[in-house]
Amino acid sequence: MSRGGAFVGGMLVAGLAACAFGAPLAMSAGSLFGDLKAPVKPVAVSCGSTQTTKQSAADTPKVAGWSATQVRNAAAIVQTGQDMNVPPRGWVIAVATAMQESKLHNYGDLGARNDHDSLGLFQQRPSMGWGTPAQTRDPVHAATEFYKRLVKIGGWQSMSLTRAAQRVQRSAYPNAYAKWEDDSSRLVNAITGGAAKTATTAKAAGQCAQPDQVTSGGWVRPVSAPIGSRFRTADRPSHDGVDLIAERGTPIRAAAAGTVVHMECDRAEKGYNCNHDGSSGDWPGGCGWYVDIRHASGIITRYCHMLRKPLVDEGDKVTAGQQIGVVGTSGHSSGPHLHFEVHTRNNRASAGAIDPVKFMKDHGAPLGEGKEET
């Protein structure tokens, strides 16, 4: 059904261990949708509201990269899910699916550009039992049919977005949906007041994900631990991540679904052995054992100073919350902790690094121990 997108860290900080290195060596890391019912603006709470979201042209939220028509089409999908009592995770999956299939445009017959008889937001085919041509171009009908099939899939809420979407759509491009998870979460949050920050297991919006739960937007913090040294502080301007002071042997989780794009013992080519504890003077230890994972929208996360060789290798697909290693202090490090980085634009180098604390807070998985630390 899919067209494949054609349409379109040394020092001690407050008595806690901190990494002591710069960046790892040689890193390069005309819709049919009209106004819905009487408009009700999203309730200003952090993780959405149990009140049904209703959008009209007058109060459509502005979301960078998406037109008002596209956002209203996404709102129609979300509202249909709410009316059907589908959990927020389903809204994220449905909107991401429509992004891949149509870029949230309610396409009619495109002639030679049509994929068989595919129509509408989800590019559903009347010949395959999705409804009449008019029905498949009705956003509410199309979303209803998508949700009806989704909720029949056992364990769909805990599946990766691309797997759940593919079980419904059966696309010729089964891995294409994943890249829209972040964009879909942004639209769902804008439309609902933050519902993508609920847990994947949530039955409704309103309650934020607990510290170690995966959010409906697909994110979870890698470890629950106090924050030590932060991102690019005045005394450490080249510190491209945040240090999470966890005990030796603490499991490290993938912060989101993705693909492992790098795994190595940092500076091994210079003779460094990662299979022992490092120290603040252990140069050129760098990151020690570490992993880079590429996620949707060109986001890359990095996990440094693992105790031993990671549990994953380059090319492995991982799910949000999957264990990828354990906390240690290999490399240029003054004690056990996880050095965690977030990069954008598919850039593994220092130029791509952004503040992980702000990023994870924005994605509903704030770093720290227990309640959010700021």
C-alpha positions in Angstrom: 0.0 0.0 0.0 2.8 2.4 0.9 4.5 4.5 -1.8 7.6 4.6 0.4 7.1 8.3 0.9 7.1 9.1 -2.8 4.5 11.7 -2.2 5.2 13.5 -1.2 33.6 13.9 30.0 37.5 14.2 34.2 36.2 15.5 37.4 34.2 14.7 40.4 30.9 16.5 40.6 29.2 16.9 44.0 31.0 13.7 45.1 29.6 11.7 42.2 31.7 10.1 39.4 31.9 11.9 36.1 33.4 11.1 32.7 36.5 12.8 31.7 36.9 12.9 28.0 36.0 14.8 24.9 34.2 13.3 22.0 35.3 9.8 20.9 38.0 9.9 18.3 37.1 10.1 14.6 33.3 10.4 15.2 31.0 11.4 12.4 27.7 10.0 13.8 -6.8 19.5 -0.7 -8.2 17.3 1.9 -11.9 16.4 2.3 -11.5 17.1 6.0 -13.6 20.0 7.2 -14.3 21.5 10.6 -15.2 19.0 13.2 -17.6 19.6 16.1 -17.6 22.8 18.1 -13.9 23.5 18.8 -12.4 22.8 22.2 -8.8 23.8 22.7 -6.5 21.1 24.2 -6.4 21.3 28.0 -3.1 22.8 29.2 -1.8 19.7 31.0 1.5 18.0 30.4 0.2 14.6 29.2 -3.2 15.3 27.6 -6.7 15.2 28.9 -9.5 12.6 29.1 -11.6 15.2 27.3 -12.0 14.5 23.6 -10.0 16.8 21.5 -11.9 18.7 18.8 -10.2 20.9 16.2 -11.5 23.5 13.8 -9.7 25.8 11.4 -9.9 28.5 14.0 -7.7 26.8 16.6 -5.5 24.4 14.7 -2.2 24.4 16.5 0.9 25.4 14.4 3.4 22.6 14.1 6.6 23.3 12.2 6.9 21.4 9.0 3.2 20.6 8.7 0.4 22.7 7.2 -2.9 23.5 8.9 -4.7 21.0 6.6 -2.2 18.3 7.5 -2.6 19.0 11.2 -6.4 19.0 11.0 -6.2 15.6 9.2 -4.0 14.3 12.1 -6.6 15.7 14.5 -9.4 13.8 12.8 -7.3 10.6 13.2 -6.7 11.4 16.9 -10.3 12.3 17.6 -11.5 9.1 16.0 -9.2 7.2 18.3 -10.5 9.0 21.3 -14.1 8.3 20.3 -13.3 4.6 19.9 -11.5 4.5 23.3 -8.2 3.6 21.6 -5.2 4.3 23.9 -2.9 7.2 23.0 -0.2 4.8 21.7 -2.7 4.0 19.0 -3.0 7.6 18.0 0.7 7.9 17.5 0.8 4.7 15.4 -2.1 5.8 13.3 -0.8 9.3 12.6 2.6 8.0 11.8 1.1 5.5 9.4 -0.9 8.2 7.6 2.3 10.3 7.4 4.1 7.5 5.6 1.2 6.6 3.3 0.1 10.1 2.3 2.0 12.8 4.2 -1.4 13.5 5.8 -2.9 14.5 2.5 -6.4 13.1 1.7 -5.5 11.9 -1.8 -8.1 10.9 -4.4 -7.4 9.0 -7.5 -3.9 10.1 -8.8 -4.2 8.2 -12.0 -0.9 6.7 -13.1 0.7 7.7 -9.8 -1.8 5.6 -7.8 -0.7 2.4 -6.1 -3.4 0.2 -7.5 -6.7 1.7 -6.1 -5.2 3.2 -2.9 -7.0 6.3 -1.6 -7.2 8.7 1.3 -5.0 9.4 4.3 -4.1 5.7 4.8 -4.0 4.8 1.1 -6.6 2.1 1.7 -7.8 0.0 -1.2 -11.5 -0.4 -1.8 -10.7 -3.7 -3.7 -9.2 -5.1 -0.5 -12.2 -4.5 1.7 -11.4 -1.1 3.3 -14.7 0.4 2.1 -16.1 2.2 -0.9 -13.9 4.9 -2.6 -15.9 7.6 -0.9 -15.5 5.9 2.5 -11.7 5.5 2.2 -11.5 9.2 1.6 -13.5 10.0 4.7 -10.9 10.6 7.5 -13.2 9.3 10.2 -14.1 6.1 8.3 -10.4 5.5 7.3 -9.1 6.0 10.8 -11.9 3.8 12.2 -11.0 0.9 9.9 -7.3 1.3 10.8 -8.0 1.2 14.5 -10.4 -1.7 14.3 -7.6 -3.8 12.8 -4.9 -2.4 15.1 -6.6 -3.3 18.4 -7.2 -6.9 17.3 -3.4 -7.4 17.3 -2.2 -9.1 20.5 0.3 -6.9 22.3 0.2 -4.1 19.8 0.8 -1.4 22.5 4.2 -2.9 23.4 5.3 -3.4 19.7 7.6 -1.1 17.8 5.6 1.4 15.8 6.7 0.0 12.5 5.8 -3.6 13.4 2.3 -2.6 14.6 1.7 -0.4 11.6 2.8 -3.1 9.2 0.6 -5.7 10.8 -2.3 -3.5 9.8 -1.2 -2.1 6.5 0.9 -5.0 5.1 2.9 -2.5 3.1 5.6 -3.3 0.5 7.8 -1.0 2.6 7.5 -2.6 6.1 10.3 -0.6 7.7 9.2 2.8 6.4 6.8 3.7 9.2 9.5 4.0 12.0 10.9 7.3 10.6 7.7 9.1 11.4 7.4 8.3 15.1 9.0 11.5 16.3 6.9 13.7 13.9 3.7 11.8 14.9 4.4 12.3 18.6 4.9 16.0 18.0 1.6 16.4 16.3 -0.3 14.2 18.8 1.2 16.3 21.6 0.3 19.6 19.9 -3.3 18.4 19.2 -3.9 16.8 22.7 -1.7 18.8 25.1 0.9 16.1 25.5 -0.8 12.7 25.2 2.2 11.1 23.5 3.9 11.4 27.0 1.6 8.9 28.5 2.9 5.3 28.9 2.5 2.8 26.1 0.3 0.8 28.5 -2.0 3.8 29.2 -5.7 3.3 28.4 -6.3 7.1 28.1 -4.6 10.4 28.1 -4.0 12.4 31.3 -1.4 10.6 33.3 2.3 10.9 32.3 4.4 7.8 32.0 6.2 6.8 35.2 10.0 7.2 35.3 10.9 3.8 33.8 7.9 3.3 31.5 8.2 3.7 27.7 6.0 6.6 26.5 3.4 6.4 23.9 5.8 8.4 21.8 8.3 5.6 22.1 10.9 7.0 24.6 12.3 5.9 28.0 15.2 7.0 30.0 18.2 4.7 29.7 18.8 4.4 33.5 17.2 5.9 36.6 20.0 7.7 38.3 21.0 11.1 39.7 22.4 13.6 37.2 26.1 14.4 37.6 28.0 16.5 35.1 25.7 18.2 32.5 25.9 19.2 28.9 28.5 21.7 27.9 28.8 23.6 31.2 31.1 26.6 31.7 33.8 24.4 33.2 33.4 21.6 30.7 32.3 23.2 27.4 33.3 20.1 25.4 31.2 17.7 27.4 28.7 16.6 24.8 26.3 14.6 27.1 25.1 14.2 30.6 26.4 11.8 33.3 23.9 9.6 35.0 25.5 8.3 38.2 24.3 4.7 38.3 25.8 1.7 40.2 28.2 -0.7 38.4 26.2 -3.4 36.7 23.0 -1.3 36.3 21.2 -2.4 33.1 21.3 0.2 30.3 18.2 0.5 28.1 17.8 1.7 24.6 16.1 5.1 24.9 13.9 4.4 21.8 13.5 1.9 19.1 16.2 2.0 16.4 19.2 0.5 14.8 22.7 0.1 16.3 25.0 2.0 14.0 28.2 1.8 16.0 29.6 -0.4 18.8 33.3 -0.5 19.8 35.9 -0.2 22.5 36.9 3.5 22.0 40.6 4.1 21.1 41.2 0.3 20.7 43.2 1.1 17.6 45.6 3.0 19.9 46.0 0.0 22.1 43.4 0.8 24.7 41.8 -2.2 26.5 38.2 -1.6 27.6 38.0 -4.7 29.7 39.2 -3.0 32.9 38.1 0.0 35.0 39.2 3.3 33.6 40.2 6.4 35.5 40.3 10.2 35.1 43.9 9.8 34.0 43.3 6.8 31.8 44.0 8.3 28.4 43.3 7.6 25.6 40.4 5.6 27.1 37.6 7.9 25.8 34.2 6.4 25.9 35.4 2.9 26.7 32.8 0.4 25.6 30.0 2.3 23.9 27.1 2.1 21.5 25.4 4.5 19.1 21.7 3.9 18.1 20.0 5.7 15.2 16.3 6.5 15.8 13.5 8.2 13.8 14.0 11.7 12.4 17.8 11.4 12.4 18.2 11.2 16.1 21.2 9.3 17.4 21.7 8.3 21.1 25.1 7.3 22.6 25.8 5.2 25.7 29.4 5.3 27.1 31.6 3.6 29.7 29.9 0.2 29.8 31.3 -2.4 32.1 31.9 -5.0 29.4 31.3 -5.5 25.7 27.7 -4.4 24.9 24.9 -6.9 24.3 24.2 -5.5 20.8 26.3 -5.1 17.7 26.2 -2.9 14.6 23.1 -3.6 12.5 21.0 -4.9 15.4 17.4 -3.6 15.6 16.4 -2.7 19.2 13.2 -1.8 20.9 12.6 1.0 23.4 13.6 -0.2 26.8 15.6 -3.2 25.5 18.8 -3.8 27.5 21.9 -3.0 25.5 24.6 -3.3 28.2 25.5 -2.5 31.8 26.9 0.5 33.6 30.6 0.5 34.2 33.6 2.8 34.2 35.6 1.8 31.2 37.5 4.5 29.3 38.4 7.9 30.6 36.1 7.8 33.6 36.4 8.6 37.3 33.8 6.1 38.5 30.7 4.1 37.4 28.1 6.0 35.5 26.4 6.2 32.1 27.5 9.1 29.8 24.5 9.7 27.6 24.4 11.8 24.5 21.7 12.8 22.0 22.6 13.9 18.4 20.4 15.3 15.6 20.6 15.3 11.8 22.2 11.9 11.8 25.4 13.6 12.9 27.4 11.4 15.3 30.1 14.2 15.7 30.2 16.9 18.3 28.4 19.3 16.0 25.3 17.1 16.1 25.1 16.9 19.9 22.2 18.6 21.8 21.3 18.8 25.5 20.0 15.3 26.5 18.2 16.7 29.6 16.0 19.0 27.6 15.5 16.5 24.8 14.3 13.7 27.0 12.1 16.0 29.1 10.4 17.2 25.8 9.9 13.5 24.9 8.2 12.6 28.2 11.1 10.6 29.6 12.9 13.1 31.9 16.4 12.1 33.1 17.2 11.8 36.8 16.1 9.6 39.7 12.5 9.3 40.8 10.7 12.6 39.9 12.1 14.9 37.3 15.3 16.7 38.0 15.9 20.1 36.5 
